[in-house]
Amino acid sequence: MGWLGVLAYLAAILYLIEHFIPSFWISITFSLIGAFLLICAFFYISTISRIVVLSLISVGSYCVYAEQLSVQTAVLGFGENLNLLSLFLLIPLIGTFMSTAGYLSALKEKVQEREHKGSQHPYRLSYFLTASIGILLNYGSMAIVKRIAEESFSAYKDKKLTLNVMRAFGFCMMWSPYFVNVGLVLVLFQLSWFDIGGYAVFLAVVYLIVSWIFFRFISFKDETLVQQNDRNSVTSQNRSLTPFYIFCAVLITLSFLLDYLLHVNMLTVVSLVALLLPFLWAVINNLVKSYMQDVSEQVQHTFLRLKNELAVFISAGYFGMALSQTDFGGYVSEILFDASMGSVYLLSLFIVGLTILLAQIGIHPVIIIIGIGSSLTPSGFGVSPEFMAMLLLIAWTTSTQMSPFSGQVLMASRLMDQRPITVVRQNAVFVLVLAFFLTTILYLVLKAGII
């Protein structure tokens, strides 16, 4: 399956090239690759994912037929979400370089040194680590922090720490431009990160406070207390974290600078930076050979690792493209407005609640977000694009924290060796309270005329 991984990366690179050298043939090429990857991934995904994908393709194809769209338009629909897949494919290159350069090992050594000196805050430190490195490393941060905990902390409750790490990951999802949900809402409503950055960081702080309050209520029946009497001694290499800090600072600064200077969206910018900066940094540090070997290994496993995202995101993009060509959005707007009795607050709670509910049966938030973003206009509800973008961020973040099918829940369940439904039950009250508070606060900000 290695060649399918290569094909996926080729499509992502072609997508980036087309943004700077517009070409119909490049668009057709990466769209056809997207369609082929969808067909291949279909045979490797779960039954429920197949049902979802078939439903999206069927409804999308009906819209294409009903609206008499051209074959070219239909084909281009399969490349509609290559921007999201580019983020999924290219952002992990940052983590790959950090591992190759030894930055993550140096970070682990500093944590071990802190523990060796008597620090007794494994949960606080693990939350901070995930909330900081997770901004750049995405899902990989959860496994990295868990491994650091296993090799560094002298005593901690395994499941409690893992759930704490998963909640910290949600903090990153609220605002980091390196996350696909943030990139998606920016594209849907044609916004810059600077348009919503202040609101996103503010709500992320609220998220952090709610996490802190609910931390004390984490309690698993069969909790395992991990104790290591013979703690790992601090390595004698004593590597500095300065190169790590410099790399992160350059990465983040360059991303925001290019977003400000270039006439492309933040999603494209961070994908481009994730592709080029690690390679340039490897050249500067004479790590090209080692880095490219690690990248090659990563590419070989890409298809099987991201098969579900490939299938769902490509089919959702086709569905969203087809839906946007119809008058369906007007009907949905009327139904939602009537159901909420004309209240923006009730409508907001309904959208967030519906996203959480559908996520429980395997319908990925990207489908809901694209469906809403493609069919509804913020002005039709008397709200700004910034408000709608933040509302959909809340919906995505909370739904994936409570869905037994989401990446972070599956990762957490694997790390703590529990069924996904066990993680969901433990997190349910936290998520529902969080969804209510974040939506209410966002509405109050709207009423105050701030957003």
N, C-alpha and C positions, 0 to 999 in steps of 0.2 A: 504493500500500500504506500510505499515511500514515494512513488511517482505521482500519486494523487496529492500528496503533501506539496511536492514541487509545483504541481499545477495550481494549487491554491495560492501559493506565494507568488506565482507568475501573474495570476489574476489580480492580486493585491497591488503588485508593482505597476501593472498596466493601468490600473485605476488611478494611481498617483500620477503617472506620466500624462494621462489624458487630461488631468486638471491643469497642467501647465502647457501641454501641447494638444489642444482640442482636436479630436479626430473621430469621425463617425465610425471608422473601421476599427479603431482601438476599442471604442465602446461596445461595438458588436462582438469583438473578439472576447473581451472579458465577460460579457454577458453570456455568450455561448459556453465559455468555460464554467461559469456559474451554473448554467442549466445542466451541464454534464456532471458537475460535482454533486448537484442535487439528486440526480438519478442514481449515482454511485452510493451516496450516503443513505438513500432511502432503504437500501437492503441491509443496513447495519444498525439502524435506530430501533427503538422500542416500538411495540404495537401502538401505544397511545400516541406517540410522536408521528407514526405513519398516518394515523387517522387525522391528526391535526394538519399535517402537510397536505394530504389528499383533499381535505376540506378547503384549505386555502387555495390550492391550485384549481379546484373545481369551481369555486365561487369566482375566482379571478378570471378564469377562462370564460365563464358565463358573461361576466361584465365586458370582456374583450369582444365576445360575439355580439352581445346586445348593443354595444356602442359602435360596432363595426370598425374597430381599431385595426390598423395595419399589422401585418406580420412583423415588420421591423419594430414597431412600438411594443408588441408583445414580447419579442425576444429581448429588447432592452430592459424589460421589467425584471428579468432574471439577474440583471446587474445592478438593480436599484439599490440593493443593500450591500454592495461591495465595500462601501465606506465603513460599515459596521464590522464586516469580516476582516477588513484591513487592520482595524484596531485590535481585534482578537488575535490576529496572526502576528502583527509586528510589535505590539507592546511587550510580549514576552522576550523579545530580543534584548530589552533593557536588563531584565533579570539574568539572562544568559551571559551577557557581558560582565555584570557585577559578580557573577559566580566565577567566570574565567579569570577576572582580574584579582580575585581574592578579597573583594570588598565584603562579601557576606561572611566569609570566614573571619575577617578582622572584626566585624560587628559581633559575631558570636563570642570571640575572645574577650571583647570589652564587657559583654554581659556576664561571662564567667568570672571576670575580674571583679565586677561589681558584687556578684554573689559571694565570691571568696572573701570579700571585705565585710560581709555580714548583712548585706541588703536582704530584707525579708518581705518584698512586695512583688511576688511573681505575677499576680493578676494585674496589678497596675502597670507593671513594666511590659507585660505581654500585650496589653491593650494599647499602650503607647507605641510599641514597636509596630504593631499591625496598622495602627492609624497613621503612622508616618511612612513606613516603607510600602504599605499597601497602596498609597497614592500612585506609586509608579509601577509596582510589581503585580497589581491585580490579584487574581486567585492564588498565584504562587506565594504571596505573602503569608497566607494562612499556614501552609505546610512548612515554610521556612521558620516562622515564629514557633510553631509547635516543636520542630526539631531543635531549635535553640533552647527551648524550655526543657526538653528531655535531657539535653546535654549540659545544662547549666544550673537549673534550680534544684535546691536540696530537698524541698518539700512543697507539694502542691496537690490539689485535687484535680485529677486528669480531665474529667468531663466538664467540670466547672470552668477550668482554664480554657478549654477548647471552645465552649459556647461563648465565653467572654471574647475570645479572638474573633469568632464569627460576627459578633455584634460590632466589634471595632471595625471590621471590614465594611459593615453597613455605613459607618461614619464616612468612609472614603467615597462610597457611592453617592452620597448626598451632594458632593461638590467637585470631585477631582475630574479635570478635563481628560484624564487618561482612561476614564471608564466609558464604556459604550453607551450607557443610558444617558449620561450627560451630553455626549457627542450627538446622540440621536435627537434629543429635544432641541438642541441648537440648530440642527439641520432642518427639522420639521417646521420650526417657527422662524427660520432665517435670522438667528440671533448670534451675537458674539458672546464668548464666555464672560466678558466684562459687563454685558447687559444683565446677567443673572448672578454673577459671582458673589456680590455682597449678600444677596438674599440666601444663596446656597450655603455660604459659610455660616451665616446667622442660624439657619435651620439645622446645620450640622452641629453647631454648638448646643442647640436645644436637644438634639439627638444624643449627644454626649452626656448631657445632664440626666436625661431619662435613663440612659444606660447605667450611669452611676447609681441612681436611685434603685433600679431593679436588680443590680448585681447581687445584693444581699439575699434576694429571693431565689437565686439559682440553687436548686437542690435535686439531685438525682438519687433515686432509691438505692441503686447499686453502685454508688460512687467509689472510686478507687483512689486511695491516698498514696501518691508516689513519694517515696522517701529514699534519698541517696545519702547514706552516711559518709561514704567516701566520695566526696564531691570532686569533680574534675579539677585538676590543678591548672592554674593559668599557664598558657603556653609561653615559652621563652622567646618566641618570635617578636612579641610586643609590636605588632603592626599598627601603624597609625590609621585613624579613620579620616584623616584630612583629604586624601585622594577621593574617598567616597563622598565626602561633603562637597568637594569641588565639582565632581561629576554631576551630582544631583542638582547643585545650584545652576550649573551651566545648562543642564537639560531643561529645568523648569523655566529659567529665564529666557532661553532661546524659544521655547514653546510659546510663551506669552508675547514675546517680542515679534515673532513671525505672525502670530494671530493678529497683532495690531497692524503690522506692515503689509501683509499679503491679503489679496482679495479672495481668500479661500477660507472655509470654515475651520474651526478649531480641531474637529475630528481629522481632517486631512493633514493639518499641521502636525499634530502629535504623532500621526502614523509616519509622516515623512521624517520627523526628528528621530523617532524610534528606529527607523531603518538606517539612517545615515550617521547619526552621532556615535553610537556604539562602535561602528566600524572605524570611523575617524579616530576615536579614542584608542582603539586597539592598534591602529597604525602608529600613533604617537608613542604608545607604551610598548611597542614591539611585541604585540600579542595577537597579531593577525592570524597566524597559523593555528594557534590554540582556539581562538575565538571562532574561526570558520569551521573547525572540526566540531565544536560544540553546537554551532548553528546547524550544521549538516545533520547531526544526530537529532536535533529538535525537529527539523523539517521532516525527517523520515517518519516521525510519530505524530505529525500534525493531524493527518486525516482522521485517524482513529480517535485521537484526543478531542477533536472538535467536530466530529461527525454530526452530533445533534444540533450544534449551533449552525453548521453549514446548511443543514436541511431546513431548519425552522426559519433562519434569517433570510435565506434566498427565496423560499416560498412566501414568506411574509412581505418581502419587497415586491414580488410579483403581484400579490394580492393588493397591497397598498397602491401600487401604480394603477391597477385596473379600477380600484374603488374610487380613486381621485378623478377618474374620467366620467363618473356617473353623477346623478343627482341624489345619490343615497345620503350624502352628508346633510342635505336639507331636511330630509325625512327624519334622520336620527336626531338632528338638532331640535326639531319640533317635539319629538317623543320625549327626549331627555328634559327639555324645558318644561313640558307639561307634567312629567313625572315628579320633577322637583318643585312644582308649583311656583315656578318663576324665581326660586331662591338660588342664588349662586352658591351659597354655603351648602345647602342640601345637595345640589348638583355635584359639588366638589367631594362631599362625603360619599355620594353614590359612585362616582368614578373610581375613587380609591378603594372603596369596599368591593366593587365589582372586580377590579383587577386582582385583589387579594383572593376573592372567592374563586375566580377562574384559574388562578395559579395553583389552587389545590387539586385540580383535575388535570394538570399538565399543560394548560394553555399558557405559553410563555408570555411574560409581560410585553415583549417586543411586538406581539400581535395586537394587543390592546392599544398600546401606545401609537403604533403605526395606523391602526384603524381610526383612532380618535384624531390623530394629527392630520391624517389624509382627508378626513370627512368633515371635521368641525373647524369653524373659524372662531377665534377668540372674540372678535368683535360681535359675532352673533349672540354671544352671551353677556356682552357688556364688560368684558375683561380684557386685559392687555396680554400680548403674547408672552411676556415675562411671567405673568401669573399662571397661565396655562402650562408653561414649561416647568415651573416649579411644582405645580400640582402633579404633573406626570412623573416628575422625579420622585416625589413622595410615594406615588402609587407603585412605581417600579421597585424602589428601595424596600418598602415595607412588604410587598408581595413576595419578593425573593428571599426575605428573611423568614418567611413562613411557609414556603412551598416545598413539599417533599421532592420536587423535581428540579429545584434550582441548583446552580453550581455550588454556591457556598454551603447550602444545607447538605448536599451530597458529600462535599469535601469534609465538613465537620463530622458527619456521621461516620465517614471512613476513618478519620483521625481519632475518634473516641470509640470506635468499634461498636456503634449502636445503629439501630434502624433509623432511617430518615424521619419516620413518623414520631419517634421518641424525641428527636431534636425539635420538631415542629410543636409538639405538645408543650415542651419546656419553654418554648419561645413565644407561644400564642398570646398570652396576656400582655407581655412586653410589646409585641408588635401591634396589637389592637389599640392599646393605650397610646402608643407612639403615633400611629396613624391618625387617631382622633386629635391629639395635641398638635401635631405638625400641621394638619389641615386647618384646624381652628386658628392657630397662630397666623398661618398664611392668609386666611380670610380677614383677620383683624388688621393685618398689614395692608390688605386691599382696601378695607373700609377707611383706613387712616389716610388713604391717598398716596401711600409711599410706593406702591408697585403698580 
